[in-house]
């Protein structure tokens, strides 16, 4: 059975559709669309025939037929894209000590995954200890995870002890009753090195911070790059080298380090700084003259002999706008290009800190003028070996990712108006020893004095008895994501001494600046 949908110029009667064309010139074409709906499955045949009043010399092509196979509507099967990821800790592990496998299972959808099952095949040379919510038998851990909706995740922890020295291989697999469009990511393999005694890894988190002044700059005048090299530990750094790739179209003048030596060749400044103790920092000043207008980019990199647990802060790029005439000269003309002289002050409370207890970093940012600062940004690199807890700011928004706190603070007027920006960051130290924290502030305007745009604070962390102990090498930095609004509501409170000190110093600072400006 067919259901017919009529087409203009056609009529249907008793299953026959008749379409009247009228006159059709030589070479002319007429077409009709006949739509039907099949009501049952099988093969259906359709025959079309054409005729006219004139004699047709080739009637053999006046008939055309078409056969169509009708099937049931396709069944749409639910699908769920499961993904598995596994980590091991510690790696390497000492024989006889606990080895923890953490397995992450996620359903990327689009449908719910039903009866999800995880199987974890343990290595032969380990002893099973625990796997909450799962069962173990014959060296295989089986976890029935039930149903996982689109976007849901499950975390499974399997603990074993390594029985002998060597490399052990662990294989995990995820499965469900729902079809998986990409089964290739349903298996995760983790290799772990088992050693007879702890391997001591010397680590030094080197970081480089760069600024330029003035910015913007007039073509043909001297541009100064200031590079700060910092060692955040946990160990001393040796063989520290900073390489600075100068932009094309600049003339090199000089490179002056506070320690070590610098040389320039083919547009690359190489500074051999020697050693940097934990918490130490040193400065390099590079002078160039830009020869063309436009934006130029300078890139500095730092490296040392030790393992660097956080390589993302080993590179710093600085963009400078080169103009043909001064931008925004002071009233009356002449003088340097004005900007926003930003400064940052930082302190930690309590200091010394206690392992496992909160430390509050309080950062104050002010603008010494002469211009209001716009696009104010704070970058705070958390020390290795701390867990991020929270961040709050008196204005703008802040977020933490990968051990770096970034605050977009908006605008900041001249400090003579009595306004500063305050950011409070809370962390928990996981080990003991010295932790180094660095904060850097920038804005859209040029800064006539970039030397006060960074602040470093060092806190000695002790155990509960008050004794400092060197932290474990390679301790991870906390990477929990968080954000804050422009309100201080709910922020962890500062210590009374720190808070009272801030209340005392702020009006004194503002009063002093106003007095100096009146005398000038």
C-alpha positions, 0 to 999 in steps of 0.5 A: 500500500502507498500513500500519494502526495499530489504534485502540481499538474497531476491527478491520481485515480485508482493508483494511476497518476496522470500528468498533463504537459501540454505542448512540448517543443523539440528539445524541451523537458518537463519533470514531475515529482511524485511522492509516496509513502510505503506502508509495508516492507518488500519490493515495490515497482513503479512504471511511468509512460509518456504519450503525445498526439504526434507519431513517435518514431522511437516508442521503445523509450516511452516507458521507464520502470523503477524497483525499490526495496522497502525496509523497517526504520533503522534502530538507533542504538544507544552509544557511550564513549567510555574513557579510562586513565590510570596513574601510579604513585610513587614511581619509582617505588621501593620494594615492599612499600605501598604502590597506589594505582588511581584509575579514572573512568569517564563517560563522554556520552552521548548516552548513559553507559549501563552495567559499567565494569572495570577489570584491573590485571595486577602485575605478577610481582605485587601483593594485593592490599586493597581496592575499596568497592571492588573485589580481587581474585586470582590477581584481577581486581573487578569493580562493578560501577553500575550505570554512568550517565553522560559526563559522569566519572568514577575514581577507583584506587587500588593499593598493592605492595611491590615484591621484587626489584624490576619493572611491573606492568598494570593493565586496566580495562573498562566495559559496559553493555552500551556500545562504545563508538571508540573502544581504543581508549578503554584500556590503560597500561601503567609501568612502574619501576621498583627499586631496592632503595629510594632514588634521591632526585635533586630538583630545582624549580627555576622560573624566569620573569621578564619586563620591559621599560618603557612600553610603548617606546619611540623607535631609535631610543633605548629599550631596557629588558629586565629579567629575574631568575628565581630558584623556588627549590626544593634544592639548590640549582647549579649551572643556571643559564638564561638565554634571551632571544632578541627580536629581529630589527633591534640593535644590541647594546649591552647585557649586565647580570648581577652574577655570572657573565652574559654574551651576545651572538646572532641575536641571542644573549646567553647568560651563565649565572652559575648557582642559585640557592633555594629562594635566591634570585638574580637580575639581568638587564639587557639594553637594545635599540629598536630600529623599526616601528610595530610590535616586537617580542622578546623571549627569555628561557632558563635552565639548570643541571637539576630536574625542574618539576615545573617547566611551564615557568621556564619561559617568559615572553615580553611584547613591546610596542614601538612607535614613531612618536611618543604616545601620550606625552605629559601636559606641556610636552616633553619629558618621558612617556608617562605610564603607570608605576605599579608596585607589589608588596607581599607577606606571608602569615604565619611565618614560619609556617607549620606543615599541613596547616594553612599559610596566607599570602597577602598581596597588595598592589598600588599604582604610583601613577601618573596614569590610571592603570588598566588591564591590571593582571597579577600572576602568582606562581605557587611554590612546589610542594603546597596544595592550593586552597583558595584565592580572594581579591578586593576587585576583579576575578582570580583563578588557579590552574596548574599551580599558577594563580592569575587575577584579572583586576581591571583598573586601578587609579593613582594611589593618591585616591586611596585605593589599592588592590588586595589579593589573599591566597591560601595554601597548605604546605605538604612538606617542610623546609623553605618555600618560595612564592613570587607575585608579578603585576602588569598593566596595559600601560607602560611602567616607567619603573618595572623594578618594583613589579615583582615581590618574592616571599620565603617561608620556612616550614617546620613540622609540628615540633617546630623543626625544619626538615628538607622536603621530599624531592619532586613533591607535586604542586596542588592543582585544584581549580578555583575562582573568586569574585570581587568580594572578600566575603568568605575569605580566610581571615588574616592574622591579627598582627598582619591585618593591623600592620596593613591598616597602619601602613596603608594610610601612612603610604598614601599620606606620604605620597600625597605630601611628596606630590604637594612639595613637587 
